[in-house]
Amino acid sequence: MRNVLSNLQKSAGPMPASIIRTIFAQPDKKHIHAQFDEVVKILTRSHPKIAEMLESARDDLLAFAAFPYAHWRQIWSTNPLERVNKKIKHHTDLVGTFPNPTALLHLAEHVLIKQHNE
């Protein structure tokens, strides 16, 4: 979504982003794919470059629909990933320097295991 928004001019306003978000507000896989096609069709007229970007990323954008509905919200959001990255950064800042790359990997592994068990 950030890639798409970065290619929009400020004058475009929030309309293209709002239209794209409707893809993710659908109740099932069938409706998601239908809405995606409709969004691309609408944006082709007003923002052809954005429509082309969406079409080229179709498989990646719609991959979440292959999972059960209960998991969709977690897949859409990058918050869990950002939280884990923040914890790893915090722990690496505490340690300071590492004697070798393996030591850094061990610390990151420990943080990931701890996060998984919480």
Buried (B, 14 or more C-beta within 10 A) or exposed (E): EEEBEEEBEEEBEEEBBEBBEBBBEBEEBEEBBEBBEEBBEBBBEEBEEBBEBBBEEEEEBBEBBEEEEEEBEEBEEEEEEEEBEEBBEEBBEEEEEEEEEEEBEEBBEEBEEEEEEE
